[in-house]
Amino acid sequence: MRVREYVIIPRIAIVGTGERSYKQLQQEFEDNGVEVVAVIKQKRLLAEIDDNLEIDAVYLDIDETNDQDSEFIDKAYQAIEIPMVFSDQTTWHNFGKWARRIAIKLFKSINSELDQENADLKRRQFESKAGEQPHPLRERNNPAVNPDQKVWVLGASLGGPEVVKWFLEQLSGIPKGCFILAQHIGDGFTELLASQLNRASSMTVIPATSGTKIENGVVITAPVEERIMIHPDGVIALAPEQRESLYKPCIDFVMQEVAERYGENSGAIIFSGMGDDGSIGSVAIKEYGGEVWAQDAHTCAISSMPDCARATGTVSFSGTPEELGKKLIETLGGLEDTSDLPGAVNS
């Protein structure tokens, strides 16, 4: 493993039994936070695995499951001490989704050590800065015009879509707050994500566009390549993202925007994910008077992101997606009364 800006990046080798190209798979793994340091043919694995390669795990792709492959797997397990994940899938339908699942399995194979080291690094980073200056409640420039509007950021990465869906299912009705979902995802998939979550939620889930309005009962998905800016009147504007970040969309950037605009009415929940995105944003939310929560580690596919948020000392509540949903409804003051809306049925 190596450290990049307080994030531990796992290194893996792809081992193939066939002749197909692994460029697309390599790109998918790297998009999901895994560094591919070698692509090795099966027959060369045992010779090259110890050839000065710093590898944390091996992904073995098998074209066909046969006796020869089974024998090789047995030998590999005996000879290689690092974790191995393998698949015998010969056709890669829905390639992106499948590759993300494999990435999660690779993370899980080295998960506990990796997450602990990430959290320890983040904790040391913030402890070293703790004595630099006090953190009084910060004043906001151009605060939101509506003093009652509450906005929460939902930050997620690997394993996020499933737990966010589960979380949103707990928010039946129209909560007294708006949500901005910053989910690490490939460019062009935010509309698909919004569509999938829309079917699972009683709220309206829409991709962010210039002119989108902050409203209660709405979930807005953050774009990958553009910056979200919120005007004091609650109208969103998008602009090309010029700031540097390892993550797209950057959860920290979205949290900082919401924190400065909504102050004590801002909040964030950090869900499953690899890396430390959301840690800096957690501090911003707290400094402006908002609330920061995180998913508990044992329900995460990868707990590094919520663990790193907790390491900043800003997280006041951790729980399962179900517990987070129920507590959020209580915190927001229940659900909107929709009995007077057209089509409502009064009992």
N, C-alpha and C positions, 0 to 999 in steps of 0.2 A: 504494500500500500504506500501511497505517497500523499503528502499534504499540499494542498493548494488553497491559499487564503483561508486557513482554518477549516478546510474540508478535506477529509480523507477520501481519496479516490481509489477504489479497488481496481486491481489489474487482473485481466483474465487472458487465457489463450483459447482460441477456437480451434478445435480439432475435428477434421472432416474425414469421413470414410469414402466420400465420392469425389467427383471431379468438378462439381458446380462451384461458381464464384461465391465468395462470402462477403463481398463488398457491401451489399445491402444490409446483411445481418450485422456486420461490423458497425455500420453507420447507425443502425437502430440501437445497438447496445450503447454506443457512445452518446447518442441523444438522450439515453436514459441514465447517464451518469457513470457508465462503466468504461474503463479504458482498455481497449484491446491492444495488447502489446505483441501478439504473435498469432499467425494463422498457420497451423501445423498439420501436415498430412498424418494420417493414423500411423503409418508404418515408421514415421520419424519421431513420434511422440516420446517414447521412452528414452530415445537418444538425446532429444533436444530439451526435454523438460527441465533438466538440471544444467543446461548450458548457459549459465549466467543470466537466466531470465527471472526477474522478480515477479512472480505470478501468485496471486492469491486464490484463484480458482480456475477450473477448466470446464469449458462447455464442449461436450462431445456430440457431434451431429452424425447420425447414422442413417445412411440411405436405405438400407434394408436390414431387418433383424434376422440374422442367421447364426449358425453355430460358430462360424469364424468370428463374427462380431462379439458374440457372447463370451468367447474365449479371450478376446482382446480386452473386453471390459473387466473380466476377472483379473487379468494380469495387471491392468492399469490400476485397479483398486489396491492391489497388493504392493505395487511399486511406487505409487504416488501418494504422498501424505496430505496434500492439500485437497480441499473439497472438489468433487466432480458433479456436474449436472449433465444429463444426457437426454436426447430425444431421438426417436426413430421416425419422426414425421417426414414423409417423403414429398409432400406437396404443401406449400406454405400459403394456405388460404388465409385471408384476413391477416396479412403478414405483420402489420404493425402491432396489432393486439397480441398476437402469438409471441412476437419478440419481446414485448413488455413483460409477458408472463414468465418467459425464460429469464429475463433480467431480474425479476423479483426473486425467482428461485436461486439465482446466483447470489443475490444479496443475502437471502435467508441463510445460505450455506456458510456465510462468514458474518452473519448479522450481529450477534451479541458483542463480539470483540470490536467490530467496526463502529457500531452505534455508541458503545461506551467510550471509545477513543475520540469520536467526533464530539460527544457531549463534554468530555473532559477538556478537550482543546478549547471549546467554546467557553466553558466555565473559566478556564485560566485567562482567556482573552478578556472577558468582562471583569474578572477580579482584578486584573492588572490595571484596568481603567477606573475601578471603583473609587480610588482615592484622588483621582485627578480633579474632579469638580463635583459639587452637589448637583442633584437633579430635582430642582423645584418644578412645580407645574408650569409648563411653558405657555407663553402667550401666543395666540394665533393671529396670523395676518388674514384678513378677509374671511372671518368665520361664516358658517352657513347662516343664511337668512332665517330659515326655519329653526327655532331653538329647540324644537321637540323631535326633530327627525333623527332617528338612530340608524347608523350604518355599520354593519359588521363585515369584515373581510374573512373569507374562507380560503385558507391557503393549503394546497395539496400538491403532491407529486406522485411518485410510484405507489400504487395501491390506492390512490386518492379517489378516482371516479366511483369505485364500489362503495367506499365508506361515506363519501359525500351523498351519494344516492340514499344510503341507509339513514344518514342524518336528516336529509330533507324529508324523508317519509315520516319523521317524527313531528314535523311542523305542519300538521294538518290545519286547514283554514288559512287565514291571512295574518301572519305575525305583524306586530307593531314595529316593523323595522325593514330596512332594505339590506340586501346582501350582494357583495361583489366577490365572485369566485375567481381566484387566481390559481389555476391548475396548470402545472408544467405539462405542456402538450405540443405536438408538432404543429407548425403553421398550416392553417387550412382545416383544422379539426375542431375549432371552437364552436362552429355552428352545429356540427354533429353532436358534440358534447352537450350543448344547450338543448338540442332536440331530444336526446336520450334522457336527460334529467327532467325535462318538461313532462315527459310521460310518467315519471315516477313521483312527481310532486304536485301538490294542490296549488302551488304558487306558479307565477309566470317566470320562466327561465328564458332569457334572451341574450344574444351576443351584444357586447357594447358597440355602439355606434355614436358618432357625433350627433348630439341632440337627444340621446337617451336621457330620460328623467329619473332621478332618484325617487322611488316611491315605495311605500310599504307593500310587502307581499311580493316583491320582485327580486329575482336573482339575476344579476348581470355577470356574464362571463367575460373576463379580461382578455383582450387580444394579445397575440404573441409578439408581434413586431411593432406595436404602437403603444404610446404612452397614454394612460388615462389621466385626464385633468378634470376636476370637478369645480364648476363655478359656484359661487356662494348661493345662487338660486337653485342649486341641485341639478343643473344640466351638465351632462358629460360632453367633453370635447376630446377628440383623439388627435395625436400628432406623432410623427416619426420618433421612435425611441432613440435618443442619441447617447444615453448613459450606458456605461459598460456594466455588464453583469454576466455571471456564469449561467444564469437561469432565464428561461423565457416561458411565460411572462415572469417578471421578477416580483415575487410576493412582497419583498421589502419595499419596493417602490410604491406598490398599490397601498400598502399599509401606511406608509409615510404620508401619502396624499390624503387618505381618509382621516388620519390622526390630526393633521393640521387643519382640515376643514371642519371636522365634527367634534374634536376635543373630547369632552367627557361623554358625549353620545356615540363615540366610536368604540369598536371592539374587534376582536379577531379570534379565530379558532385555527390552530395549526394542526392539520391532519397528517396522515401517513406520508412519508417521503424521505428521500435520500438527500444528504447535504445539510446545509444550515440556513437555507433561504427562509425568511420570516423572523430570524433572530434580531436583526437590526430593526426591523419593523415593529417587533414586540416592544423594544425599548421606546420607540417613538410613540406607540399607542399609550404606553404607561406614562411617559413624560407629559403627554397632553391630557392625561386624566382618564383614559379609557380602560377597558378590561381586556385581558389576554387569557385565553384558555387553550388547552391542547388535548389531543387524543391520547389516551393512556397507551403505554408501550405494547402491552400484550395483545391489543386488538389491531395493531398496525401491521401491514405487510413489511414495512421498513420504518423503524421508529426514530431514525436519526434527526429528522426535522423537528418533531415535537420535543425530543430529548434536548436538542440544542436550544430550543426556545425556553424550556424549563431551566436550562443551565444559566440563562441570563437573570434568573430570579424574578421575572415579571409575570409568570404564569400563576394565576390565583386558583385555577380549578382544572383538574384532569379527569377524564371519564371516557366511557365508551361512546360511540356515536349516538346511541339511544339516550344515554344520560346527559350528553351535551345538548341534545335537542330539547329534552324536557326542561333542563335548567335554563336554557335560553328563553323559552316561552315564559317562564316565571320571571326572569330578569327583565324582559321586554314589557311585562305587564299584561300578559295574556294575548288573546287574539282580537282582531278587529270585529266589531259587531256588524255583520252583513245582512241583518234581518230586514233592513229598509231598502236593500238593493233590488233592482228589477229582477223578478223571477224567484226571489227568496220565498221560502215557505215557512210560515210561522206555525209553531206547534201550540 
